[in-house]
Amino acid sequence: MMTRRQFLSRSALLGGAAWLAANTPGSLLAATAQGKSLGIQLYMVLKAYQDDPMGALKTLKSIGYTEIEAIVTTTAKALRDQLNEAGLACPSMHFDSLGIEPGIEAAHTLGTQYFVSSMLPSIMGKMPGSKGEPGYTLDGAKRTAELANHIGEKAKQAGLQYAYHNHHLEFTDVGQGQTFYDVLLKETDPALVKFELDCGWVHAGGKNPADYFRANPGRIPLMHAKDFLPSTTPEQYPGAELGRGTIDYKPIMAAADASGLKHCFVEQEGPFSRMSQLEAARIDYAYLRPLR
């Protein structure tokens, strides 16, 4: 099972895998109608989706998810039609594997509002005329912020809202009492650049996600709910079902909602050795639903 970082850096196409459908208790479906929308990143279930697109999407709908955050592995039109048939909304997409201009076109096809970079420093290293991927330094943070503002302006012109998604290295100390992420927050235009806080990676970077929500009201409309199992091996982050790892999401969700969170997407990293992706998606939903 590739990590998300490996998937994005290689722009890999996923092979097939079996999916397992099951019904969700009516009480959970009733809770969905009463509470806020809860979504899932398509990356989490891509193997199941690749094997049977409509079966996987309809299973997610039956669990109680109402929104998908997209990555496009076929065509945006095909994904849009599938989501419409399954009854799932698509308010956000990650564009890294497509590029900026094709990504904007795909976002319009999907009808998304948020246009999100999964790994902006990595994108920078592959752009024509680039000086290479920036290091997680003060200068690298400022370079990244400059590109984020540029993408944000392009997104605005296209009627979209750009958002920056983090991994753990953004919480590297770059001096002057600040992290790489702190510099991004300070050096980007709030009207052009919003943030999608991946709470699992924030925690892996040694910070508290709730603190970022409290300190930045209105800047973080999107989040990923993610957890990891304890690991003693550097740079190894085995994914965990929510509630079975190391993070308590109750205070995080309270802070997120108070700060103006619009969309919450479950995203679990592999390996899925204990259960299938769709089984894990069911457990993640059952844990997070009462907190929204």
Buried (B, 14 or more C-beta within 10 A) or exposed (E): BBBBBEBBBEEEEBEEBEBBBEEBEEEBBEBBEEEBBBBBBBBBBBBBBBBBBEBBBBBBBBBBBBBBBBBBBEEBEEBBEBBEEBEBBBBBBBBBBBBBEEBBBBBBBBBBBBBBBBBBBBBBEEEEEEEEBBBBBBEBBBBBBEBBBBBBBBBBEBEBBBBBBBBBBBBBEBEEEBBBBBBBBEBBEEEBBBBBBBBBBBBBBEBBBBEBBBEBEEBBBBBBBBBBBEEEEEEEBBBBBBBEBEBEBEBBBBBBBEBEBBBBBBBBBBEBEEEBBBBBBBBBBBBBBEBB
